[in-house]
Amino acid sequence: MIVAETERLLISKFSLDDAPFFLKLVNTPNWIKYIGDRNLKTIQDAENYLTNGTLKSYKDHGFGFYKLQEKQQQKTIGTCGLIKREQLNDVDLGFAFLPEFEGKGFGYEASIAMLKLAKEEFSLKKLVAITLPANTNSKKLLEKLGFTYEKRVKPFEDDQELLLFAKQLNLE
């Protein structure tokens, strides 16, 4: 089910059929380096992760992470979406791409669509985003999207310090 479309992307909900792609994505070097090793080794692991994470989020909140398909090649290239984490007060924007699609503007394009959905479909007034201090590309993208650095946080059990960025979504 397509939830948004941009100049170059189709943005749709994930399904269990996307487990092979998701398994590949979570095992890319930048995912492991900047998001963390989810220890997914099989299609079944990826199906379980999708079921208990993204698909559950669609049911519980109406939103979640979405599949990004490049229109011309009809190839799934990454994910971008909204997640409500227990550890954070506000909904979090996140994104990740296969290595060959990083740095090509897809993150900005998909995130702009997510900001519009957050505001217009889900009536969110504020979004946050978290990233490792070393993830320069994510920090640059968040700033380009109008997010501003707020503080350092340690939201997860691994006690890793992350940068928290925030953006007000003015409801005109």
HUGI-V629784 format. One record per backbone hydrogen bond with DSSP energy under -1.0 kcal/mol. NH is the residue of the N-H (numbers start at 1). CO is the residue of the C=O. E is the energy in kcal/mol with one decimal. If there is no record, write none. Layout:
# HUGI-V629784
NH;CO;E
NH;CO;E
This chain:
# HUGI-V629784
3;11;-3.1
4;11;-1.8
6;9;-2.7
10;69;-2.5
11;4;-2.8
12;67;-2.1
13;1;-1.9
18;15;-2.0
19;16;-1.7
22;18;-2.7
23;19;-2.8
24;20;-1.8
25;21;-2.7
26;22;-2.6
28;25;-1.8
32;28;-2.3
33;29;-2.6
34;30;-2.9
35;31;-2.7
36;31;-2.7
46;42;-2.0
47;43;-2.7
48;44;-2.6
49;45;-2.4
50;46;-2.6
51;47;-2.7
52;48;-2.7
53;49;-1.2
55;50;-2.8
57;53;-2.4
58;54;-2.0
59;55;-1.5
60;56;-3.0
61;57;-3.1
62;58;-1.1
66;80;-2.1
67;12;-3.0
68;78;-2.4
69;10;-2.6
70;75;-2.9
71;8;-2.8
74;70;-1.6
77;68;-2.9
78;68;-1.1
79;96;-3.1
80;66;-1.5
81;94;-2.4
82;64;-2.1
83;92;-2.3
88;85;-1.4
92;83;-3.2
93;128;-2.9
94;81;-2.3
96;79;-2.4
98;77;-2.8
101;98;-2.4
102;99;-1.3
109;105;-2.3
110;106;-2.9
111;107;-2.3
112;108;-2.4
113;109;-1.4
114;110;-2.0
115;111;-2.7
116;112;-2.0
117;113;-2.3
118;114;-3.1
119;115;-2.0
120;116;-3.2
121;117;-2.0
122;117;-1.8
124;118;-3.0
127;167;-2.5
128;91;-2.7
129;165;-2.1
131;163;-1.7
135;132;-1.8
136;134;-1.9
139;135;-2.1
140;136;-2.5
141;137;-2.3
142;138;-2.9
143;139;-2.3
144;140;-2.3
145;141;-1.9
146;143;-1.3
147;142;-2.8
148;166;-2.7
150;164;-3.1
151;164;-1.3
153;162;-2.9
159;156;-1.9
162;153;-3.4
163;131;-3.3
164;151;-3.1
165;129;-3.2
166;148;-2.3
167;127;-2.6
169;125;-3.5
172;170;-1.1
